[in-house]
């Protein structure tokens, strides 16, 4: 399974991550499933409940989760996953990420150093006891 992100939507994610640095940015990934691929057509930058309390964790505000659900229903999309940044850390899931994850969803992680996005990876996290599964990330125009 691959996650396919439109380039303009990826730019929104990158901008959000750079603006929030050195804290974690987070948001939703909305789209449709086509065959074995998740096609992301809209991202929803969200507010991190931890804000500027901590630089190494995130939790999407409930109001943003509700808004993503409303948009998905209105536009006939699904919430397919979530994104977040790792300031000054690699784009691999932390133990916090794994413990807070839900099966089915894709988790796109961006490694951010200053205003530079140095890596982007996506993972499926089948359960809290399994190793996260790397998803192929494809960017399209």
Secondary structure per residue as TSV (DSSP state, phi and psi in degrees):
chain	resnum	aa	ss	phi	psi
A	1	X	-	360.0	138.4
A	2	X	E	-119.8	155.4
A	3	X	E	-109.7	125.1
A	4	X	E	-113.3	122.6
A	5	X	E	-119.3	130.9
A	6	X	E	-66.8	138.3
A	7	X	H	-55.2	-43.2
A	8	X	H	-64.6	-31.9
A	9	X	H	-73.5	-37.4
A	10	X	H	-63.3	-36.4
A	11	X	H	-63.0	-35.4
A	12	X	H	-63.6	-43.4
A	13	X	H	-62.3	-47.2
A	14	X	H	-60.8	-44.1
A	15	X	H	-62.0	-43.9
A	16	X	H	-60.4	-46.6
A	17	X	H	-63.2	-40.9
A	18	X	H	-68.6	-37.6
A	19	X	H	-67.7	-35.7
A	20	X	H	-83.4	-23.2
A	21	X	T	-46.5	134.0
A	22	X	T	-95.6	20.8
A	23	X	S	-102.2	167.1
A	24	X	-	-80.3	126.4
A	25	X	-	-86.9	155.4
A	26	X	E	-154.0	159.6
A	27	X	E	-178.3	-177.3
A	28	X	E	-105.5	156.8
A	29	X	E	-119.2	113.5
A	30	X	E	-112.4	140.9
A	31	X	E	176.6	-150.9
A	32	X	E	-135.6	155.4
A	33	X	E	-96.2	128.4
A	34	X	E	-126.2	109.7
A	35	X	T	63.6	-121.0
A	36	X	T	-98.1	5.4
A	37	X	E	-107.7	146.3
A	38	X	E	-101.8	117.2
A	39	X	E	-100.3	112.2
A	40	X	E	-89.7	118.7
A	41	X	E	-112.4	-12.5
A	42	X	E	-151.0	134.2
A	43	X	E	-110.3	153.4
A	44	X	E	-126.7	98.2
A	45	X	E	-63.1	129.3
A	46	X	E	-118.2	169.6
A	47	X	-	-90.1	133.9
A	48	X	B	-82.7	119.7
A	49	X	T	-57.4	-28.9
A	50	X	T	-81.0	-12.4
A	51	X	T	43.9	-121.2
A	52	X	T	-103.8	22.3
A	53	X	T	-76.9	-39.9
A	54	X	-	-143.8	148.9
A	55	X	S	-97.5	-3.4
A	56	X	S	-122.2	25.5
A	57	X	-	-159.7	162.6
A	58	X	-	-145.8	156.2
A	59	X	-	-151.9	125.0
A	60	X	B	-72.4	133.7
A	61	X	-	-57.6	137.5
A	62	X	H	-55.2	-36.0
A	63	X	H	-62.5	-35.0
A	64	X	H	-72.2	-37.7
A	65	X	H	-61.8	-42.1
A	66	X	H	-63.5	-43.4
A	67	X	H	-64.5	-40.6
A	68	X	H	-60.8	-40.6
A	69	X	H	-63.5	-42.9
A	70	X	H	-62.3	-45.7
A	71	X	H	-62.4	-44.0
A	72	X	H	-58.4	-45.9
A	73	X	H	-65.3	-44.9
A	74	X	H	-63.5	-38.2
A	75	X	T	-102.4	12.3
A	76	X	T	54.4	48.3
A	77	X	-	-119.9	173.3
A	78	X	E	-122.5	151.0
A	79	X	E	-79.2	111.8
A	80	X	E	-99.8	-12.8
A	81	X	E	171.0	-165.8
A	82	X	E	-141.6	154.8
A	83	X	E	-121.7	155.3
A	84	X	E	-158.9	162.0
A	85	X	E	-104.6	155.2
A	86	X	E	-118.5	95.1
A	87	X	E	-65.1	124.8
A	88	X	T	57.5	27.7
A	89	X	S	-140.3	158.9
A	90	X	-	-68.1	161.3
A	91	X	S	-84.5	58.9
A	92	X	S	-128.5	147.4
A	93	X	-	-63.2	135.2
A	94	X	-	-83.4	170.3
A	95	X	H	-62.4	-35.1
A	96	X	H	-60.8	-46.2
A	97	X	H	-58.1	-45.9
A	98	X	H	-64.1	-44.9
A	99	X	H	-69.1	-26.1
A	100	X	H	-94.9	-1.3
A	101	X	-	-79.9	161.5
A	102	X	-	-120.1	142.0
A	103	X	T	-61.1	160.7
A	104	X	T	85.2	-43.0
A	105	X	-	-74.9	149.5
A	106	X	E	-90.4	143.8
A	107	X	E	-122.8	104.3
A	108	X	E	-88.2	127.3
A	109	X	E	-121.1	131.7
A	110	X	E	-110.4	130.7
A	111	X	E	-87.7	126.1
A	112	X	E	-123.1	130.0
A	113	X	E	-127.2	107.4
A	114	X	T	65.7	-129.2
A	115	X	T	-94.8	10.6
A	116	X	E	-105.5	130.2
A	117	X	E	-87.3	115.5
A	118	X	E	-99.0	-15.8
A	119	X	E	-164.4	148.1
A	120	X	E	-135.8	126.6
A	121	X	E	-138.3	159.4
A	122	X	E	-129.5	145.6
A	123	X	E	-136.3	148.4
A	124	X	E	-104.6	140.5
A	125	X	-	-124.0	90.8
A	126	X	-	-56.8	-39.5
A	127	X	-	-162.5	174.5
A	128	X	T	-75.4	-8.6
A	129	X	T	-107.8	-3.7
A	130	X	S	-103.5	157.0
A	131	X	-	-70.1	133.0
A	132	X	-	-56.7	145.3
A	133	X	E	-101.0	126.1
A	134	X	E	-73.1	133.1
A	135	X	E	-105.1	142.5
A	136	X	E	-67.9	135.9
A	137	X	E	-108.4	123.1
A	138	X	E	-119.7	133.1
A	139	X	E	-110.1	129.2
A	140	X	E	-122.9	158.1
A	141	X	-	-77.6	360.0
